[in-house]
């Protein structure tokens, strides 16, 4: 069974990549496998956000399985909303 990820949306500044506001939950979940496929085709808009407990680096936590992943849909501030 494919892992499901909670989907968040964020608006970012294209020049720096900084988030203009914090990510907003959409209330939806997406398949990790499908999201990775979308990310491969368009990494600017389809990203995975990894959060590790206790401010550990993701690679340190990966071995313990404590990293939490979220699907992140990115819109850029210079894109027109349709």
MODELLER restraints for C-alpha pairs under 7 A, 6 or more apart:
rsr = mdl.restraints
at = mdl.atoms
rsr.add(forms.Gaussian(group=physical.xy_distance, feature=features.Distance(at['CA:2:A'], at['CA:31:A']), mean=6.31, stdev=0.5))
rsr.add(forms.Gaussian(group=physical.xy_distance, feature=features.Distance(at['CA:2:A'], at['CA:32:A']), mean=6.69, stdev=0.5))
rsr.add(forms.Gaussian(group=physical.xy_distance, feature=features.Distance(at['CA:2:A'], at['CA:33:A']), mean=6.69, stdev=0.5))
rsr.add(forms.Gaussian(group=physical.xy_distance, feature=features.Distance(at['CA:3:A'], at['CA:31:A']), mean=6.08, stdev=0.5))
rsr.add(forms.Gaussian(group=physical.xy_distance, feature=features.Distance(at['CA:3:A'], at['CA:32:A']), mean=5.59, stdev=0.5))
rsr.add(forms.Gaussian(group=physical.xy_distance, feature=features.Distance(at['CA:4:A'], at['CA:29:A']), mean=5.98, stdev=0.5))
rsr.add(forms.Gaussian(group=physical.xy_distance, feature=features.Distance(at['CA:4:A'], at['CA:30:A']), mean=5.43, stdev=0.5))
rsr.add(forms.Gaussian(group=physical.xy_distance, feature=features.Distance(at['CA:4:A'], at['CA:31:A']), mean=4.64, stdev=0.5))
rsr.add(forms.Gaussian(group=physical.xy_distance, feature=features.Distance(at['CA:4:A'], at['CA:32:A']), mean=5.64, stdev=0.5))
rsr.add(forms.Gaussian(group=physical.xy_distance, feature=features.Distance(at['CA:5:A'], at['CA:29:A']), mean=5.28, stdev=0.5))
rsr.add(forms.Gaussian(group=physical.xy_distance, feature=features.Distance(at['CA:5:A'], at['CA:30:A']), mean=5.32, stdev=0.5))
rsr.add(forms.Gaussian(group=physical.xy_distance, feature=features.Distance(at['CA:5:A'], at['CA:31:A']), mean=6.23, stdev=0.5))
rsr.add(forms.Gaussian(group=physical.xy_distance, feature=features.Distance(at['CA:5:A'], at['CA:32:A']), mean=5.99, stdev=0.5))
rsr.add(forms.Gaussian(group=physical.xy_distance, feature=features.Distance(at['CA:5:A'], at['CA:69:A']), mean=6.72, stdev=0.5))
rsr.add(forms.Gaussian(group=physical.xy_distance, feature=features.Distance(at['CA:5:A'], at['CA:70:A']), mean=5.27, stdev=0.5))
rsr.add(forms.Gaussian(group=physical.xy_distance, feature=features.Distance(at['CA:5:A'], at['CA:71:A']), mean=5.76, stdev=0.5))
rsr.add(forms.Gaussian(group=physical.xy_distance, feature=features.Distance(at['CA:6:A'], at['CA:28:A']), mean=6.12, stdev=0.5))
rsr.add(forms.Gaussian(group=physical.xy_distance, feature=features.Distance(at['CA:6:A'], at['CA:29:A']), mean=4.43, stdev=0.5))
rsr.add(forms.Gaussian(group=physical.xy_distance, feature=features.Distance(at['CA:6:A'], at['CA:30:A']), mean=6.52, stdev=0.5))
rsr.add(forms.Gaussian(group=physical.xy_distance, feature=features.Distance(at['CA:6:A'], at['CA:70:A']), mean=5.36, stdev=0.5))
rsr.add(forms.Gaussian(group=physical.xy_distance, feature=features.Distance(at['CA:6:A'], at['CA:71:A']), mean=5.99, stdev=0.5))
rsr.add(forms.Gaussian(group=physical.xy_distance, feature=features.Distance(at['CA:7:A'], at['CA:25:A']), mean=6.19, stdev=0.5))
rsr.add(forms.Gaussian(group=physical.xy_distance, feature=features.Distance(at['CA:7:A'], at['CA:26:A']), mean=5.85, stdev=0.5))
rsr.add(forms.Gaussian(group=physical.xy_distance, feature=features.Distance(at['CA:7:A'], at['CA:27:A']), mean=6.98, stdev=0.5))
rsr.add(forms.Gaussian(group=physical.xy_distance, feature=features.Distance(at['CA:7:A'], at['CA:28:A']), mean=5.62, stdev=0.5))
rsr.add(forms.Gaussian(group=physical.xy_distance, feature=features.Distance(at['CA:7:A'], at['CA:29:A']), mean=5.37, stdev=0.5))
rsr.add(forms.Gaussian(group=physical.xy_distance, feature=features.Distance(at['CA:7:A'], at['CA:30:A']), mean=6.50, stdev=0.5))
rsr.add(forms.Gaussian(group=physical.xy_distance, feature=features.Distance(at['CA:7:A'], at['CA:70:A']), mean=6.19, stdev=0.5))
rsr.add(forms.Gaussian(group=physical.xy_distance, feature=features.Distance(at['CA:7:A'], at['CA:71:A']), mean=4.71, stdev=0.5))
rsr.add(forms.Gaussian(group=physical.xy_distance, feature=features.Distance(at['CA:7:A'], at['CA:72:A']), mean=5.95, stdev=0.5))
rsr.add(forms.Gaussian(group=physical.xy_distance, feature=features.Distance(at['CA:8:A'], at['CA:23:A']), mean=5.78, stdev=0.5))
rsr.add(forms.Gaussian(group=physical.xy_distance, feature=features.Distance(at['CA:8:A'], at['CA:24:A']), mean=5.26, stdev=0.5))
rsr.add(forms.Gaussian(group=physical.xy_distance, feature=features.Distance(at['CA:8:A'], at['CA:25:A']), mean=4.36, stdev=0.5))
rsr.add(forms.Gaussian(group=physical.xy_distance, feature=features.Distance(at['CA:8:A'], at['CA:26:A']), mean=5.52, stdev=0.5))
rsr.add(forms.Gaussian(group=physical.xy_distance, feature=features.Distance(at['CA:8:A'], at['CA:71:A']), mean=6.14, stdev=0.5))
rsr.add(forms.Gaussian(group=physical.xy_distance, feature=features.Distance(at['CA:8:A'], at['CA:72:A']), mean=4.96, stdev=0.5))
rsr.add(forms.Gaussian(group=physical.xy_distance, feature=features.Distance(at['CA:8:A'], at['CA:73:A']), mean=6.14, stdev=0.5))
rsr.add(forms.Gaussian(group=physical.xy_distance, feature=features.Distance(at['CA:9:A'], at['CA:23:A']), mean=5.37, stdev=0.5))
rsr.add(forms.Gaussian(group=physical.xy_distance, feature=features.Distance(at['CA:9:A'], at['CA:24:A']), mean=5.26, stdev=0.5))
rsr.add(forms.Gaussian(group=physical.xy_distance, feature=features.Distance(at['CA:9:A'], at['CA:25:A']), mean=6.50, stdev=0.5))
rsr.add(forms.Gaussian(group=physical.xy_distance, feature=features.Distance(at['CA:9:A'], at['CA:26:A']), mean=6.87, stdev=0.5))
rsr.add(forms.Gaussian(group=physical.xy_distance, feature=features.Distance(at['CA:9:A'], at['CA:72:A']), mean=5.70, stdev=0.5))
rsr.add(forms.Gaussian(group=physical.xy_distance, feature=features.Distance(at['CA:9:A'], at['CA:73:A']), mean=4.70, stdev=0.5))
rsr.add(forms.Gaussian(group=physical.xy_distance, feature=features.Distance(at['CA:9:A'], at['CA:74:A']), mean=5.99, stdev=0.5))
rsr.add(forms.Gaussian(group=physical.xy_distance, feature=features.Distance(at['CA:10:A'], at['CA:19:A']), mean=6.78, stdev=0.5))
rsr.add(forms.Gaussian(group=physical.xy_distance, feature=features.Distance(at['CA:10:A'], at['CA:21:A']), mean=6.84, stdev=0.5))
rsr.add(forms.Gaussian(group=physical.xy_distance, feature=features.Distance(at['CA:10:A'], at['CA:22:A']), mean=6.59, stdev=0.5))
rsr.add(forms.Gaussian(group=physical.xy_distance, feature=features.Distance(at['CA:10:A'], at['CA:23:A']), mean=4.54, stdev=0.5))
rsr.add(forms.Gaussian(group=physical.xy_distance, feature=features.Distance(at['CA:10:A'], at['CA:24:A']), mean=6.38, stdev=0.5))
rsr.add(forms.Gaussian(group=physical.xy_distance, feature=features.Distance(at['CA:10:A'], at['CA:73:A']), mean=6.33, stdev=0.5))
rsr.add(forms.Gaussian(group=physical.xy_distance, feature=features.Distance(at['CA:10:A'], at['CA:74:A']), mean=5.13, stdev=0.5))
rsr.add(forms.Gaussian(group=physical.xy_distance, feature=features.Distance(at['CA:10:A'], at['CA:75:A']), mean=6.26, stdev=0.5))
rsr.add(forms.Gaussian(group=physical.xy_distance, feature=features.Distance(at['CA:11:A'], at['CA:19:A']), mean=5.88, stdev=0.5))
rsr.add(forms.Gaussian(group=physical.xy_distance, feature=features.Distance(at['CA:11:A'], at['CA:20:A']), mean=5.77, stdev=0.5))
rsr.add(forms.Gaussian(group=physical.xy_distance, feature=features.Distance(at['CA:11:A'], at['CA:21:A']), mean=6.58, stdev=0.5))
rsr.add(forms.Gaussian(group=physical.xy_distance, feature=features.Distance(at['CA:11:A'], at['CA:74:A']), mean=5.81, stdev=0.5))
rsr.add(forms.Gaussian(group=physical.xy_distance, feature=features.Distance(at['CA:11:A'], at['CA:75:A']), mean=4.76, stdev=0.5))
rsr.add(forms.Gaussian(group=physical.xy_distance, feature=features.Distance(at['CA:11:A'], at['CA:76:A']), mean=5.52, stdev=0.5))
rsr.add(forms.Gaussian(group=physical.xy_distance, feature=features.Distance(at['CA:11:A'], at['CA:77:A']), mean=6.15, stdev=0.5))
rsr.add(forms.Gaussian(group=physical.xy_distance, feature=features.Distance(at['CA:12:A'], at['CA:18:A']), mean=5.42, stdev=0.5))
rsr.add(forms.Gaussian(group=physical.xy_distance, feature=features.Distance(at['CA:12:A'], at['CA:19:A']), mean=4.18, stdev=0.5))
rsr.add(forms.Gaussian(group=physical.xy_distance, feature=features.Distance(at['CA:12:A'], at['CA:20:A']), mean=5.28, stdev=0.5))
rsr.add(forms.Gaussian(group=physical.xy_distance, feature=features.Distance(at['CA:12:A'], at['CA:74:A']), mean=6.81, stdev=0.5))
rsr.add(forms.Gaussian(group=physical.xy_distance, feature=features.Distance(at['CA:12:A'], at['CA:75:A']), mean=6.29, stdev=0.5))
rsr.add(forms.Gaussian(group=physical.xy_distance, feature=features.Distance(at['CA:12:A'], at['CA:76:A']), mean=4.97, stdev=0.5))
rsr.add(forms.Gaussian(group=physical.xy_distance, feature=features.Distance(at['CA:12:A'], at['CA:77:A']), mean=5.81, stdev=0.5))
rsr.add(forms.Gaussian(group=physical.xy_distance, feature=features.Distance(at['CA:13:A'], at['CA:19:A']), mean=6.36, stdev=0.5))
rsr.add(forms.Gaussian(group=physical.xy_distance, feature=features.Distance(at['CA:13:A'], at['CA:20:A']), mean=6.55, stdev=0.5))
rsr.add(forms.Gaussian(group=physical.xy_distance, feature=features.Distance(at['CA:13:A'], at['CA:76:A']), mean=5.78, stdev=0.5))
rsr.add(forms.Gaussian(group=physical.xy_distance, feature=features.Distance(at['CA:13:A'], at['CA:77:A']), mean=5.31, stdev=0.5))
rsr.add(forms.Gaussian(group=physical.xy_distance, feature=features.Distance(at['CA:14:A'], at['CA:76:A']), mean=5.70, stdev=0.5))
rsr.add(forms.Gaussian(group=physical.xy_distance, feature=features.Distance(at['CA:14:A'], at['CA:77:A']), mean=6.64, stdev=0.5))
rsr.add(forms.Gaussian(group=physical.xy_distance, feature=features.Distance(at['CA:35:A'], at['CA:46:A']), mean=6.98, stdev=0.5))
rsr.add(forms.Gaussian(group=physical.xy_distance, feature=features.Distance(at['CA:38:A'], at['CA:46:A']), mean=6.23, stdev=0.5))
rsr.add(forms.Gaussian(group=physical.xy_distance, feature=features.Distance(at['CA:39:A'], at['CA:46:A']), mean=4.70, stdev=0.5))
rsr.add(forms.Gaussian(group=physical.xy_distance, feature=features.Distance(at['CA:39:A'], at['CA:47:A']), mean=5.96, stdev=0.5))
rsr.add(forms.Gaussian(group=physical.xy_distance, feature=features.Distance(at['CA:45:A'], at['CA:73:A']), mean=5.62, stdev=0.5))
rsr.add(forms.Gaussian(group=physical.xy_distance, feature=features.Distance(at['CA:45:A'], at['CA:74:A']), mean=4.61, stdev=0.5))
rsr.add(forms.Gaussian(group=physical.xy_distance, feature=features.Distance(at['CA:45:A'], at['CA:75:A']), mean=6.42, stdev=0.5))
rsr.add(forms.Gaussian(group=physical.xy_distance, feature=features.Distance(at['CA:46:A'], at['CA:72:A']), mean=6.12, stdev=0.5))
rsr.add(forms.Gaussian(group=physical.xy_distance, feature=features.Distance(at['CA:46:A'], at['CA:73:A']), mean=5.17, stdev=0.5))
rsr.add(forms.Gaussian(group=physical.xy_distance, feature=features.Distance(at['CA:46:A'], at['CA:74:A']), mean=6.42, stdev=0.5))
rsr.add(forms.Gaussian(group=physical.xy_distance, feature=features.Distance(at['CA:47:A'], at['CA:71:A']), mean=6.16, stdev=0.5))
rsr.add(forms.Gaussian(group=physical.xy_distance, feature=features.Distance(at['CA:47:A'], at['CA:72:A']), mean=5.01, stdev=0.5))
rsr.add(forms.Gaussian(group=physical.xy_distance, feature=features.Distance(at['CA:47:A'], at['CA:73:A']), mean=6.40, stdev=0.5))
rsr.add(forms.Gaussian(group=physical.xy_distance, feature=features.Distance(at['CA:48:A'], at['CA:69:A']), mean=6.43, stdev=0.5))
rsr.add(forms.Gaussian(group=physical.xy_distance, feature=features.Distance(at['CA:48:A'], at['CA:70:A']), mean=5.66, stdev=0.5))
rsr.add(forms.Gaussian(group=physical.xy_distance, feature=features.Distance(at['CA:48:A'], at['CA:71:A']), mean=4.76, stdev=0.5))
rsr.add(forms.Gaussian(group=physical.xy_distance, feature=features.Distance(at['CA:48:A'], at['CA:72:A']), mean=5.50, stdev=0.5))
rsr.add(forms.Gaussian(group=physical.xy_distance, feature=features.Distance(at['CA:49:A'], at['CA:69:A']), mean=5.59, stdev=0.5))
rsr.add(forms.Gaussian(group=physical.xy_distance, feature=features.Distance(at['CA:49:A'], at['CA:70:A']), mean=5.11, stdev=0.5))
rsr.add(forms.Gaussian(group=physical.xy_distance, feature=features.Distance(at['CA:49:A'], at['CA:71:A']), mean=6.26, stdev=0.5))
rsr.add(forms.Gaussian(group=physical.xy_distance, feature=features.Distance(at['CA:49:A'], at['CA:72:A']), mean=6.22, stdev=0.5))
rsr.add(forms.Gaussian(group=physical.xy_distance, feature=features.Distance(at['CA:50:A'], at['CA:58:A']), mean=7.00, stdev=0.5))
rsr.add(forms.Gaussian(group=physical.xy_distance, feature=features.Distance(at['CA:50:A'], at['CA:67:A']), mean=6.30, stdev=0.5))
rsr.add(forms.Gaussian(group=physical.xy_distance, feature=features.Distance(at['CA:50:A'], at['CA:68:A']), mean=5.68, stdev=0.5))
rsr.add(forms.Gaussian(group=physical.xy_distance, feature=features.Distance(at['CA:50:A'], at['CA:69:A']), mean=4.61, stdev=0.5))
rsr.add(forms.Gaussian(group=physical.xy_distance, feature=features.Distance(at['CA:50:A'], at['CA:70:A']), mean=6.58, stdev=0.5))
rsr.add(forms.Gaussian(group=physical.xy_distance, feature=features.Distance(at['CA:51:A'], at['CA:67:A']), mean=5.65, stdev=0.5))
rsr.add(forms.Gaussian(group=physical.xy_distance, feature=features.Distance(at['CA:51:A'], at['CA:68:A']), mean=5.21, stdev=0.5))
rsr.add(forms.Gaussian(group=physical.xy_distance, feature=features.Distance(at['CA:51:A'], at['CA:69:A']), mean=6.42, stdev=0.5))
rsr.add(forms.Gaussian(group=physical.xy_distance, feature=features.Distance(at['CA:52:A'], at['CA:58:A']), mean=5.78, stdev=0.5))
rsr.add(forms.Gaussian(group=physical.xy_distance, feature=features.Distance(at['CA:52:A'], at['CA:61:A']), mean=6.42, stdev=0.5))
rsr.add(forms.Gaussian(group=physical.xy_distance, feature=features.Distance(at['CA:52:A'], at['CA:66:A']), mean=6.46, stdev=0.5))
rsr.add(forms.Gaussian(group=physical.xy_distance, feature=features.Distance(at['CA:52:A'], at['CA:67:A']), mean=4.65, stdev=0.5))
rsr.add(forms.Gaussian(group=physical.xy_distance, feature=features.Distance(at['CA:52:A'], at['CA:68:A']), mean=6.40, stdev=0.5))
rsr.add(forms.Gaussian(group=physical.xy_distance, feature=features.Distance(at['CA:53:A'], at['CA:66:A']), mean=6.98, stdev=0.5))
rsr.add(forms.Gaussian(group=physical.xy_distance, feature=features.Distance(at['CA:58:A'], at['CA:67:A']), mean=6.44, stdev=0.5))
rsr.add(forms.Gaussian(group=physical.xy_distance, feature=features.Distance(at['CA:61:A'], at['CA:67:A']), mean=5.83, stdev=0.5))
